[in-house]
């Protein structure tokens, strides 16, 4: 069956909106009709080679939709069920899964190398980050789908698959923000907005948002920021001025550039915690001298997928959505169609715009 999709023909090439041949689900597979997919900066990192995946590929890793069909041996979902796509499913048996670190599963991305579809001329296609959500329909391993929690609209549920889990988890699980602690979030994109809301839910304060764009101040404050700082060489000093002269107890970096990681570190108080969420390239080198590591006593940690277990955390996030504590609508600046994805990529490359949601 032919469906439309956004295909990355080669690293560094523009996306092409074209028809692809999608097979029926085989054993352990599920076919999903997409309702929505988020255009995340990680997709841009796949297209430009910052993160390597086999090509040609259909990108898109943040999505939700309705199950159309299931293959043999699939029992946890059935046709008609609404599901969230999980781009990093855990195997349940490797060392990390055995000790509860499912976000570090060694087989989470094993599926990106499979051929899951083909172009109309027969060229094999790979599924970007496992789920190939930039398409009207997709076929995924059964462990890549989770039921949409009650009370969460299907279109909005797409955002739970990456941005919200990552931002919420960075605050809740990685940085472990406690009530009354001060937090600075560097980068007010979709993940940053989720992190700001998570900090507010945790009872943090003050909560400082940092971004290069002054236009994001109102959005950041709607998400929970008490203060907003326009990024500059003086950012760390300004953050210290807003946090009793000490610096923030916790800094959450959501950009993935050497300068912003260093800014987050410099904005953290002595003995504080810096969590890096942004995905940077190999050319982004962050330097520290040995004396400052000793003197400041800070903790610097990476964060993969918000250190989340989607099966555990999605119901918790749904509770926050239903209670009005978590506003998924704040994360979306544009609702677009499939044909608009290349333009959304161009906007991200130019540093313009926010998170776009593709609505099918």
JOLINCOR-V365253 format. One line per field, one symbol per residue. ss: DSSP state (a for helix, b for strand, c for the rest). burial: 1 if it has 24 or more other ideal C-beta (glycine too) atoms within 12 Angstrom, else 0. Layout:
BEGIN
ss = ???
burial = ???
END
This chain:
BEGIN
ss = cbbbbbbbccccccbbbbbbbbccccccbbbbbbbbbbbcaaaaaaacccccccccbbccccbbbbbbbbcccccccccccbbbbcccccccccaaaacccaaacccccaaaacbbbbbccccbbbccccccccbcbbbbbaaabbbccccccaaaaaaaacaaaaaaaaaaaaccccccccbbbbcccaaaaaaaaaaaacccccbbbbbccaaaaaaaaaacccbbbbccccaaaaaaaacccccbbbbbbccccaaaaaaaaacbbbbbbbbbcccccccccccccaaaaaaaccbbbbccaaaccaaaaaaaaaaaaacccccaaaaccbbbcaaaaaaaaaaaaccccccbbbbc
burial = 001111111000001111111100100011111111111111111111001011111111111111111110010010001111111111000000000001111001101101111110000011111111111111111111111110011111111111111111111111111000111111111111111111111101111111111001001100111111101000110111011000111111111110111111111111011111111100000100000000010101111111111110110111011000011111111011110111111001000011111111
END
